[in-house]
Amino acid sequence: TFYFESSDMPQWSMKNIYVGDASQPDSLHVIGKLRFYPRWMDDPMGFQAMTANMGDGPTPGPCTVTIYRFDQQTVETYDTGSLCDYGIPIPNSGGDQLYRAIRPSAALVRYNPFTGERRTLMIGEIEALGEVSSDGAYALVGMGRGGAYTDQDPDINFGLVVEPYYNLVVDLNTGEAVGELPTGASWLSPSHLLTDTTLYTLENGGLTETMLPGTVVYSIAEGELAVIKTPNHQVIIQTPNDQVGLYDAVSGDFTPLLTLQPDDTLYWLAFDNSNELWRISWRRGASSLFADVRLP
């Protein structure tokens, strides 16, 4: 299944969107006019499309989300009211999604398009939504410091994501903020978050901070930097003495995989699940070197 749009207008403007089945002749048809590009879904497989009844310009609402399920060949449209951006799915929630509302005030909203249940978790100068923890319990919320968060304030940028100054870790059940982090933090596990040099642990209703014995190593995933991590709360770091290895967030143990020479540059590192080993590539001057490492 594929889709394409036929407008060169800015993202907030209407677009004609078409969908078709590449395996079937004469299957191309118009979905309708959408505000944003459709987004693919893995579970259930399909995509969701945000629509809006609006004039020219990024004015919120009233909006709907249309969900196309490939497994059932069904199309359902759900009212989202003034929530006119895509929500972030909350795992283990029965379909709840996390939204940034902007009217009448900037707010963090938990909404289920299937049931219509909507709950405002917090109100404040919310600039952007970050990652949700894999267990659906917490989310990173990017915050500003300018003091503008109501639709009566002439400085608020409706519909625009402004670079946040810091992140809050917010409990998605209570709406309470349990801690503050620098921007650029990411989840390592449901209980651990990372910046380049610091590990944060969720415990006793707050965050504890631990300096890492090195710097987090990143890879490029879908055009963006991503932490190289394992499912069991381990992350790849590079120490000041150029050892590259696994740091365990629970035990604090460090397991070396490779020691780089002074002129070496780490190029690529990933875990090969089928062979249960780490594949590593690095550069030494004009040469490219490779190693496979299997841990005991």
ChimeraX attribute file (.defattr): number of C-alpha atoms within 10 A of each C-alpha:
attribute: neighborCount
match mode: 1-to-1
recipient: residues
	/A:1	12
	/A:2	9
	/A:3	15
	/A:4	14
	/A:5	16
	/A:6	10
	/A:7	12
	/A:8	9
	/A:9	9
	/A:10	12
	/A:11	14
	/A:12	17
	/A:13	18
	/A:14	24
	/A:15	21
	/A:16	14
	/A:17	21
	/A:18	16
	/A:19	16
	/A:20	17
	/A:21	13
	/A:22	11
	/A:23	8
	/A:24	9
	/A:25	8
	/A:26	9
	/A:27	11
	/A:28	15
	/A:29	12
	/A:30	13
	/A:31	15
	/A:32	14
	/A:33	18
	/A:34	24
	/A:35	24
	/A:36	20
	/A:37	19
	/A:38	22
	/A:39	12
	/A:40	14
	/A:41	14
	/A:42	7
	/A:43	8
	/A:44	13
	/A:45	13
	/A:46	20
	/A:47	16
	/A:48	20
	/A:49	23
	/A:50	24
	/A:51	26
	/A:52	26
	/A:53	15
	/A:54	15
	/A:55	10
	/A:56	8
	/A:57	12
	/A:58	18
	/A:59	15
	/A:60	20
	/A:61	18
	/A:62	15
	/A:63	20
	/A:64	22
	/A:65	24
	/A:66	19
	/A:67	22
	/A:68	21
	/A:69	17
	/A:70	13
	/A:71	9
	/A:72	10
	/A:73	8
	/A:74	10
	/A:75	12
	/A:76	11
	/A:77	16
	/A:78	16
	/A:79	16
	/A:80	23
	/A:81	14
	/A:82	17
	/A:83	23
	/A:84	26
	/A:85	22
	/A:86	19
	/A:87	20
	/A:88	17
	/A:89	20
	/A:90	24
	/A:91	15
	/A:92	11
	/A:93	12
	/A:94	11
	/A:95	13
	/A:96	22
	/A:97	19
	/A:98	23
	/A:99	21
	/A:100	26
	/A:101	22
	/A:102	26
	/A:103	16
	/A:104	11
	/A:105	19
	/A:106	21
	/A:107	21
	/A:108	25
	/A:109	21
	/A:110	25
	/A:111	22
	/A:112	21
	/A:113	20
	/A:114	14
	/A:115	11
	/A:116	13
	/A:117	10
	/A:118	14
	/A:119	14
	/A:120	15
	/A:121	17
	/A:122	18
	/A:123	17
	/A:124	17
	/A:125	22
	/A:126	26
	/A:127	27
	/A:128	19
	/A:129	21
	/A:130	19
	/A:131	17
	/A:132	23
	/A:133	22
	/A:134	16
	/A:135	13
	/A:136	19
	/A:137	18
	/A:138	26
	/A:139	24
	/A:140	26
	/A:141	24
	/A:142	25
	/A:143	21
	/A:144	18
	/A:145	12
	/A:146	10
	/A:147	11
	/A:148	18
	/A:149	24
	/A:150	19
	/A:151	15
	/A:152	11
	/A:153	11
	/A:154	10
	/A:155	12
	/A:156	20
	/A:157	15
	/A:158	17
	/A:159	17
	/A:160	12
	/A:161	13
	/A:162	14
	/A:163	12
	/A:164	19
	/A:165	14
	/A:166	18
	/A:167	25
	/A:168	22
	/A:169	25
	/A:170	22
	/A:171	18
	/A:172	21
	/A:173	12
	/A:174	11
	/A:175	19
	/A:176	15
	/A:177	19
	/A:178	16
	/A:179	17
	/A:180	17
	/A:181	20
	/A:182	14
	/A:183	18
	/A:184	13
	/A:185	19
	/A:186	21
	/A:187	22
	/A:188	25
	/A:189	19
	/A:190	16
	/A:191	19
	/A:192	19
	/A:193	23
	/A:194	25
	/A:195	20
	/A:196	17
	/A:197	13
	/A:198	16
	/A:199	20
	/A:200	24
	/A:201	19
	/A:202	17
	/A:203	11
	/A:204	8
	/A:205	11
	/A:206	13
	/A:207	19
	/A:208	13
	/A:209	12
	/A:210	14
	/A:211	13
	/A:212	20
	/A:213	16
	/A:214	20
	/A:215	17
	/A:216	23
	/A:217	20
	/A:218	18
	/A:219	15
	/A:220	11
	/A:221	10
	/A:222	7
	/A:223	7
	/A:224	8
	/A:225	11
	/A:226	13
	/A:227	20
	/A:228	20
	/A:229	22
	/A:230	15
	/A:231	8
	/A:232	11
	/A:233	19
	/A:234	21
	/A:235	21
	/A:236	25
	/A:237	27
	/A:238	22
	/A:239	17
	/A:240	10
	/A:241	11
	/A:242	17
	/A:243	18
	/A:244	24
	/A:245	20
	/A:246	22
	/A:247	23
	/A:248	17
	/A:249	23
	/A:250	12
	/A:251	9
	/A:252	13
	/A:253	12
	/A:254	19
	/A:255	15
	/A:256	16
	/A:257	19
	/A:258	16
	/A:259	14
	/A:260	17
	/A:261	12
	/A:262	9
	/A:263	8
	/A:264	16
	/A:265	15
	/A:266	18
	/A:267	13
	/A:268	15
	/A:269	20
	/A:270	16
	/A:271	17
	/A:272	12
	/A:273	8
	/A:274	6
	/A:275	10
	/A:276	12
	/A:277	14
	/A:278	16
	/A:279	17
	/A:280	18
	/A:281	15
	/A:282	17
	/A:283	17
	/A:284	14
	/A:285	9
	/A:286	6
	/A:287	8
	/A:288	13
	/A:289	13
	/A:290	12
	/A:291	13
	/A:292	17
	/A:293	13
	/A:294	13
	/A:295	9
	/A:296	3
